[in-house]
Amino acid sequence: MRKLYAPLLAGALLLTGAPAAHAADNGSWSVYPAAAQSGRRPYFYLSADPGATLHDTVTVANKTDRPRTFRLYAADAYNTARDGGFAVRSRDERQRSVGAWARPGRDLVTVPPHGSVGVPVTITVPRDAEPGDHPGALVALDDRVEPAAGGAVAVGIRQAVGARIHLRVNGPTLPALSVDDIEVEHTRPLVPGTGRSSAVISYTLHNRGNVTLDPKVVLRAEGLFGRTLLARDLKRIPSELLPRQRVRLTERWADAPQLEWGEIELTASARGTRESASVPYIALPWLMAGVLLAVVAAGSAGIRLRIRRRRARST
């Protein structure tokens, strides 16, 4: 977990990027499991049976030349809806999983300059805990409030660093990934061949299972007679899709065909799971679409007129 910025009005702490192989650190202080200096244990990697109690220690190290006071708390993790980034609940939000089960021995800790303090942590797993992954973090939140840079509005910022918790509750695991709600939005010229067209493909990537997944998504578009219009491995997807989380993602298709009829298919896969979903793809320039609509409208009006005439004759 990297540097966190927590505006006082915000409801979550966001951690960008995939986990790195070192202790969580923002340059001023760091948070890590005890005995992690060797680099072999940058985060809490734990497993337990339902009903078990785990004991560990979290270390908070102060790298500055003045004492600093931190509030310690455990928090559940989730994927942000915007881009799937790894985030954790704020201290005031309700914790439902490992954020509710983990308790540091102290809520408030003062760390001397260039020193460190170890705080015991107890994780009590409920007997009815669902098997699978329960991601979260142990967060050290700076007790000071710093003014936002260059802001006319009085908004304070508190910084936090958190060591991730990767807790797996023993039992059956179920990897399950799906692609839902595919939508295609076209941008096309008025007259065919007079400009460039593009398409934006939106979809929801949903982890329906109980384990964290590293998903891969392949986009494929086919036109008339099975011609391949596009085949692409998508890059802008989360590297960690947490259990029961869903994210809304988009992919831009530059120079999409201006006149085409086919299908767009998305295939999502991860270890132990694979699923595809598709939607029709119809591309028409605006002028041609308008002409077709006018023809259809005229045909419909003609049919209605003939029906009325037949009814008039029959009476």
C-alpha positions as CSV (number, residue, x, y, z in Angstrom):
1,M,0.0,0.0,0.0
2,R,1.4,3.4,-1.0
3,K,0.8,6.9,0.1
4,L,-2.8,7.8,0.9
5,Y,-4.5,11.1,0.8
6,A,-7.7,11.4,2.8
7,P,-9.6,14.7,2.5
8,L,-11.7,15.2,5.6
9,L,-14.9,15.1,3.5
10,A,-13.9,12.0,1.6
11,G,-15.3,8.6,2.4
12,A,-12.5,6.3,1.3
13,L,-8.8,5.9,1.1
14,L,-7.4,5.0,-2.3
15,L,-4.4,2.9,-3.0
16,T,-3.1,3.2,-6.6
17,G,-1.1,0.5,-8.3
18,A,-0.5,-3.2,-7.7
19,P,1.2,-4.3,-4.4
20,A,4.9,-3.7,-4.4
21,A,7.4,-6.0,-2.7
22,H,8.3,-3.6,0.1
23,A,6.7,-2.1,3.2
24,A,4.0,0.5,2.8
25,D,5.8,3.8,2.8
26,N,5.1,7.5,1.9
27,G,8.6,8.8,2.6
28,S,7.7,10.2,6.1
29,W,6.5,7.0,7.8
30,S,5.9,3.4,7.0
31,V,3.6,0.6,8.2
32,Y,4.5,-3.1,8.0
33,P,4.2,-6.4,9.8
34,A,6.8,-7.1,12.5
35,A,10.0,-8.7,11.2
36,A,9.3,-7.4,7.7
37,Q,12.6,-5.5,7.3
38,S,14.0,-8.4,5.3
39,G,11.5,-7.6,2.6
40,R,10.0,-11.1,2.8
41,R,6.8,-10.0,4.5
42,P,5.8,-6.5,3.2
43,Y,2.1,-7.2,4.0
44,F,0.0,-9.5,6.2
45,Y,-0.5,-12.8,4.4
46,L,-2.7,-14.9,6.6
47,S,-5.0,-17.9,6.6
48,A,-7.3,-19.2,9.2
49,D,-10.2,-21.5,9.9
50,P,-13.6,-20.0,10.8
51,G,-13.7,-19.3,14.5
52,A,-9.9,-18.9,14.8
53,T,-8.0,-16.1,16.5
54,L,-4.8,-14.8,15.0
55,H,-2.2,-12.7,16.8
56,D,0.4,-10.5,15.0
57,T,2.2,-7.2,15.3
58,V,2.2,-4.1,13.1
59,T,5.1,-1.7,13.1
60,V,4.8,2.0,12.5
61,A,8.1,3.7,11.7
62,N,8.7,7.5,11.8
63,K,11.3,8.7,9.3
64,T,11.0,12.4,10.2
65,D,13.0,14.4,12.8
66,R,9.9,15.1,15.0
67,P,7.4,13.0,16.9
68,R,4.3,12.0,15.1
69,T,1.0,10.7,16.4
70,F,-1.1,8.2,14.4
71,R,-4.5,6.7,14.7
72,L,-4.5,3.0,14.0
73,Y,-7.5,1.1,12.6
74,A,-8.3,-1.9,10.4
75,A,-10.4,-1.4,7.2
76,D,-12.1,-3.5,4.5
77,A,-10.8,-3.1,1.0
78,Y,-12.8,-2.7,-2.2
79,N,-12.4,-1.8,-5.9
80,T,-13.3,1.7,-6.9
81,A,-16.1,1.9,-9.4
82,R,-14.2,4.4,-11.6
83,D,-11.2,2.3,-12.5
84,G,-11.0,-0.6,-10.2
85,G,-8.3,0.8,-8.0
86,F,-7.6,-0.8,-4.6
87,A,-9.2,1.3,-1.9
88,V,-10.1,0.9,1.8
89,R,-13.0,2.1,3.9
90,S,-12.5,5.2,6.0
91,R,-12.3,5.0,9.8
92,D,-15.9,6.2,10.2
93,E,-17.4,3.8,7.7
94,R,-18.9,0.5,8.8
95,Q,-16.5,-2.4,8.4
96,R,-18.0,-5.8,7.6
97,S,-15.1,-8.2,7.0
98,V,-11.5,-8.1,8.1
99,G,-11.9,-4.5,9.0
100,A,-14.3,-5.5,11.7
101,W,-12.4,-8.6,12.8
102,A,-8.9,-7.0,13.3
103,R,-8.2,-4.9,16.3
104,P,-4.9,-3.2,17.1
105,G,-3.8,-3.1,20.7
106,R,-3.9,0.7,20.7
107,D,-6.0,3.2,18.7
108,L,-3.5,6.0,19.1
109,V,0.3,5.7,18.9
110,T,3.0,8.3,19.2
111,V,6.3,7.4,17.4
112,P,9.5,9.2,18.3
113,P,11.7,10.8,15.6
114,H,13.5,8.2,13.5
115,G,12.0,5.5,15.7
116,S,9.4,2.8,15.4
117,V,6.7,1.3,17.6
118,G,5.2,-2.2,17.4
119,V,1.5,-2.6,18.2
120,P,-0.1,-6.0,18.7
121,V,-3.0,-6.9,16.5
122,T,-5.7,-9.5,17.1
123,I,-7.8,-10.9,14.3
124,T,-10.9,-12.8,15.5
125,V,-12.5,-14.7,12.6
126,P,-16.2,-15.4,13.2
127,R,-17.4,-19.0,13.2
128,D,-19.8,-18.2,10.3
129,A,-17.2,-16.4,8.2
130,E,-17.5,-17.0,4.5
131,P,-14.6,-19.0,3.1
132,G,-12.3,-17.3,0.6
133,D,-10.4,-14.0,0.5
134,H,-11.1,-11.1,2.9
135,P,-8.8,-8.2,1.8
136,G,-8.2,-5.1,3.9
137,A,-5.5,-3.0,5.5
138,L,-4.1,-1.8,8.8
139,V,-4.0,2.0,8.5
140,A,-1.9,4.5,10.3
141,L,-3.6,7.9,9.9
142,D,-1.7,11.0,10.7
143,D,-3.4,12.8,13.6
144,R,-2.6,16.2,12.2
145,V,-4.7,18.1,9.6
146,E,-2.8,19.9,6.9
147,P,-4.4,22.7,4.8
148,A,-5.0,21.9,1.2
149,A,-2.4,23.5,-1.1
150,G,-3.6,26.6,-2.9
151,G,-7.3,26.1,-2.0
152,A,-9.6,29.0,-1.2
153,V,-12.0,26.7,0.5
154,A,-10.9,25.6,4.0
155,V,-10.5,21.9,3.3
156,G,-8.0,19.9,5.4
157,I,-6.0,16.9,4.3
158,R,-4.9,14.0,6.5
159,Q,-2.4,11.5,5.1
160,A,-2.4,7.8,5.9
161,V,-0.3,4.7,5.1
162,G,-1.7,1.2,5.3
163,A,-0.2,-2.3,5.3
164,R,-2.4,-4.6,3.3
165,I,-4.1,-7.6,4.9
166,H,-4.5,-10.6,2.7
167,L,-6.6,-13.0,4.8
168,R,-8.0,-16.2,3.4
169,V,-10.6,-18.1,5.4
170,N,-10.2,-21.8,4.8
171,G,-12.9,-23.6,3.0
172,P,-14.2,-24.1,-0.6
173,T,-13.0,-21.4,-3.0
174,L,-15.0,-20.4,-6.1
175,P,-13.4,-18.3,-8.8
176,A,-16.2,-16.8,-10.9
177,L,-15.9,-13.9,-13.4
178,S,-18.4,-12.4,-15.7
179,V,-18.9,-9.5,-18.2
180,D,-22.2,-7.7,-17.9
181,D,-24.0,-4.8,-19.5
182,I,-22.0,-4.2,-22.6
183,E,-22.8,-0.9,-24.4
184,V,-21.5,0.6,-27.6
185,E,-21.6,4.3,-28.3
186,H,-20.7,5.6,-31.8
187,T,-19.2,8.8,-33.0
188,R,-19.6,9.0,-36.8
189,P,-19.7,11.7,-39.6
190,L,-22.8,13.0,-41.2
191,V,-21.8,11.9,-44.6
192,P,-19.9,8.6,-45.2
193,G,-16.2,9.0,-45.9
194,T,-16.1,12.7,-44.9
195,G,-14.5,12.2,-41.5
196,R,-13.3,9.7,-38.9
197,S,-15.5,7.5,-36.7
198,S,-14.9,5.9,-33.4
199,A,-16.7,3.8,-30.8
200,V,-16.6,3.6,-27.0
201,I,-17.3,0.2,-25.6
202,S,-18.5,0.1,-22.0
203,Y,-18.8,-3.0,-19.8
204,T,-19.0,-4.2,-16.2
205,L,-16.4,-6.7,-15.0
206,H,-17.8,-8.6,-12.1
207,N,-16.1,-10.9,-9.6
208,R,-18.9,-13.2,-8.5
209,G,-16.7,-15.5,-6.6
210,N,-15.0,-15.5,-3.2
211,V,-11.3,-15.2,-4.2
212,T,-9.3,-12.3,-5.6
213,L,-8.7,-12.5,-9.3
214,D,-6.1,-11.1,-11.8
215,P,-8.4,-10.8,-14.8
216,K,-7.6,-10.7,-18.5
217,V,-10.1,-9.3,-21.0
218,V,-10.0,-9.9,-24.8
219,L,-12.1,-7.7,-27.1
220,R,-13.1,-9.0,-30.5
221,A,-15.3,-7.4,-33.2
222,E,-16.6,-9.2,-36.2
223,G,-18.3,-7.8,-39.3
224,L,-20.4,-9.2,-42.1
225,F,-19.4,-12.8,-43.2
226,G,-17.3,-13.2,-40.0
227,R,-14.6,-10.7,-41.0
228,T,-12.4,-9.7,-38.0
229,L,-12.6,-6.0,-37.5
230,L,-10.8,-5.8,-34.1
231,A,-8.9,-8.2,-31.9
232,R,-7.3,-6.7,-28.8
233,D,-6.1,-7.7,-25.3
234,L,-7.3,-4.9,-23.0
235,K,-4.8,-3.2,-20.7
236,R,-6.9,-0.8,-18.7
237,I,-8.3,-3.4,-16.2
238,P,-7.6,-3.9,-12.5
239,S,-4.8,-6.2,-11.6
240,E,-6.7,-7.2,-8.4
241,L,-10.5,-7.7,-8.7
242,L,-11.6,-8.4,-5.2
243,P,-14.4,-10.8,-4.2
244,R,-17.9,-9.7,-5.0
245,Q,-16.7,-6.5,-6.6
246,R,-17.6,-5.0,-9.9
247,V,-16.1,-2.2,-11.9
248,R,-17.4,-0.2,-14.9
249,L,-14.7,0.0,-17.6
250,T,-14.5,1.5,-21.1
251,E,-12.4,0.9,-24.2
252,R,-12.0,3.3,-27.1
253,W,-12.1,1.9,-30.7
254,A,-10.5,4.5,-32.9
255,D,-11.3,4.4,-36.7
256,A,-14.2,2.1,-36.1
257,P,-16.1,1.2,-39.4
258,Q,-18.6,3.8,-40.5
259,L,-20.8,1.2,-42.3
260,E,-20.9,-2.2,-40.8
261,W,-23.1,-4.9,-39.2
262,G,-21.7,-7.5,-36.9
263,E,-21.0,-8.4,-33.3
264,I,-18.7,-7.3,-30.5
265,E,-17.5,-9.9,-28.0
266,L,-15.7,-9.6,-24.7
267,T,-14.1,-12.6,-23.1
268,A,-12.9,-12.3,-19.4
269,S,-10.7,-14.9,-17.9
270,A,-8.7,-15.6,-14.7
271,R,-7.4,-18.7,-13.1
272,G,-10.2,-21.2,-12.9
273,T,-12.9,-19.1,-14.7
274,R,-13.7,-17.8,-18.2
275,E,-16.8,-16.2,-19.6
276,S,-17.8,-14.3,-22.8
277,A,-20.6,-11.9,-23.6
278,S,-21.5,-10.1,-26.8
279,V,-23.7,-7.4,-28.3
280,P,-24.7,-6.6,-31.9
281,Y,-22.7,-4.0,-33.7
282,I,-24.5,-1.8,-36.2
283,A,-22.7,1.2,-37.7
284,L,-24.5,3.7,-40.0
285,P,-23.5,7.2,-41.0
286,W,-26.0,9.8,-39.8
287,L,-27.1,10.7,-43.3
288,M,-27.7,7.1,-44.2
289,A,-29.5,6.5,-41.0
290,G,-31.7,9.5,-41.6
291,V,-32.6,8.3,-45.1
292,L,-33.4,4.8,-43.8
293,L,-35.6,6.3,-41.0
294,A,-37.4,8.4,-43.6
295,V,-38.0,5.4,-45.8
296,V,-39.3,3.3,-42.9
297,A,-41.5,6.2,-41.8
298,A,-42.9,6.7,-45.3
299,G,-43.5,2.9,-45.6
300,S,-45.3,2.8,-42.3
301,A,-47.4,5.9,-43.3
302,G,-48.3,4.2,-46.6
303,I,-49.4,1.0,-44.9
304,R,-51.6,2.9,-42.4
305,L,-53.2,4.8,-45.3
306,R,-54.0,1.6,-47.2
307,I,-55.5,0.1,-44.1
308,R,-57.7,3.1,-43.6
309,R,-58.9,3.0,-47.2
310,R,-59.8,-0.6,-47.0
311,R,-61.8,0.0,-43.8
312,A,-63.6,2.9,-45.5
313,R,-64.5,0.7,-48.5
314,S,-65.8,-2.0,-46.3
315,T,-68.2,0.4,-44.6
